[in-house]
Amino acid sequence: MASIDQQPAGRPDGGLSLIPVAWLVIIMGLSAYGLISSWRLIGDFSLPDSVFFLVYGGLTGGVITILWGLYLLGLAFNRSARFPRHYTIWQIAIIIWLLVRQAYVLLVSDFVFSAEALGFTVAEIAIGLLCIYLLRNGAGAETIYANPETERPPVFVSILAALLGIVLGGAIGVCAGFFAGSLIADLTHMSCFEGACGFFAAFVGLGGMIVGAVAGGIFAIWRVNRRKPARAR
């Protein structure tokens, strides 16, 4: 008996609905960088209250963004039909957070206005709205995200795999980055006055950790959810 194609009819979107997945990965990477950059401020009670609230709000938002993003990546790699709706909810939450943060910075006198930061926020919101538009009903995303998730592992398994991939990838990345930074410092005869070469190696190691953590999480999700070849009956 011939099998019936369960894919919904509709025009393809030319791969544009994959752009939100790429943007999701970028936002997760930026959140990871923000967490690492602000980590040293934890426990610094000498900060003004306005800065304290902004720092801890950013840390909380970064953790939520990454964990929520891992869930969305699991849906995306599953080609789940739930991905467009759940991504839209996540993106709206991100836009609201950006607006609240920008309003807080503009209204509180302890912060100085920065046109560059404002432009970056506007660009983030614009790209987010574009991603929502690309995943709207009838745009063709339903031809890509149509899997009822009957042949894929649960999303929870993908999240656990992603967390393991982030930890292992980050560890490998920081070691490789620190080694590369030290090697570059030696080859270029970089001055070690006041620890300059050591700071450079640590900076490269930090970058390696971020890249390794993001790459490790993505690879783990892909590895868990990759399609296996069909067995001959």
ChimeraX attribute file (.defattr): number of C-alpha atoms within 10 A of each C-alpha:
attribute: neighborCount
match mode: 1-to-1
recipient: residues
	/A:1	3
	/A:2	4
	/A:3	5
	/A:4	6
	/A:5	7
	/A:6	9
	/A:7	12
	/A:8	12
	/A:9	10
	/A:10	12
	/A:11	12
	/A:12	15
	/A:13	17
	/A:14	9
	/A:15	11
	/A:16	15
	/A:17	24
	/A:18	17
	/A:19	15
	/A:20	23
	/A:21	19
	/A:22	13
	/A:23	15
	/A:24	22
	/A:25	20
	/A:26	13
	/A:27	18
	/A:28	22
	/A:29	19
	/A:30	16
	/A:31	20
	/A:32	21
	/A:33	18
	/A:34	16
	/A:35	19
	/A:36	14
	/A:37	12
	/A:38	13
	/A:39	13
	/A:40	9
	/A:41	13
	/A:42	11
	/A:43	9
	/A:44	9
	/A:45	9
	/A:46	9
	/A:47	12
	/A:48	10
	/A:49	11
	/A:50	14
	/A:51	15
	/A:52	17
	/A:53	12
	/A:54	14
	/A:55	19
	/A:56	16
	/A:57	13
	/A:58	18
	/A:59	21
	/A:60	12
	/A:61	15
	/A:62	21
	/A:63	16
	/A:64	14
	/A:65	22
	/A:66	19
	/A:67	15
	/A:68	16
	/A:69	20
	/A:70	26
	/A:71	21
	/A:72	24
	/A:73	26
	/A:74	26
	/A:75	25
	/A:76	25
	/A:77	22
	/A:78	29
	/A:79	21
	/A:80	21
	/A:81	19
	/A:82	18
	/A:83	25
	/A:84	25
	/A:85	14
	/A:86	14
	/A:87	24
	/A:88	19
	/A:89	12
	/A:90	19
	/A:91	21
	/A:92	15
	/A:93	13
	/A:94	18
	/A:95	18
	/A:96	13
	/A:97	15
	/A:98	16
	/A:99	15
	/A:100	12
	/A:101	16
	/A:102	16
	/A:103	11
	/A:104	14
	/A:105	19
	/A:106	15
	/A:107	12
	/A:108	11
	/A:109	10
	/A:110	12
	/A:111	12
	/A:112	10
	/A:113	13
	/A:114	11
	/A:115	9
	/A:116	9
	/A:117	11
	/A:118	14
	/A:119	11
	/A:120	12
	/A:121	16
	/A:122	16
	/A:123	12
	/A:124	17
	/A:125	19
	/A:126	13
	/A:127	15
	/A:128	21
	/A:129	15
	/A:130	14
	/A:131	24
	/A:132	20
	/A:133	14
	/A:134	21
	/A:135	24
	/A:136	16
	/A:137	11
	/A:138	13
	/A:139	16
	/A:140	21
	/A:141	24
	/A:142	26
	/A:143	19
	/A:144	18
	/A:145	23
	/A:146	17
	/A:147	20
	/A:148	13
	/A:149	15
	/A:150	9
	/A:151	10
	/A:152	18
	/A:153	14
	/A:154	15
	/A:155	22
	/A:156	12
	/A:157	15
	/A:158	28
	/A:159	23
	/A:160	16
	/A:161	22
	/A:162	30
	/A:163	19
	/A:164	17
	/A:165	22
	/A:166	25
	/A:167	17
	/A:168	16
	/A:169	26
	/A:170	25
	/A:171	19
	/A:172	18
	/A:173	26
	/A:174	24
	/A:175	19
	/A:176	17
	/A:177	24
	/A:178	23
	/A:179	17
	/A:180	16
	/A:181	22
	/A:182	20
	/A:183	13
	/A:184	16
	/A:185	18
	/A:186	13
	/A:187	9
	/A:188	8
	/A:189	10
	/A:190	14
	/A:191	12
	/A:192	13
	/A:193	8
	/A:194	8
	/A:195	9
	/A:196	13
	/A:197	19
	/A:198	18
	/A:199	15
	/A:200	18
	/A:201	21
	/A:202	19
	/A:203	16
	/A:204	22
	/A:205	25
	/A:206	21
	/A:207	18
	/A:208	25
	/A:209	28
	/A:210	23
	/A:211	21
	/A:212	25
	/A:213	27
	/A:214	23
	/A:215	19
	/A:216	25
	/A:217	27
	/A:218	23
	/A:219	17
	/A:220	21
	/A:221	27
	/A:222	19
	/A:223	14
	/A:224	19
	/A:225	22
	/A:226	13
	/A:227	12
	/A:228	6
	/A:229	6
	/A:230	6
	/A:231	5
	/A:232	4
	/A:233	3
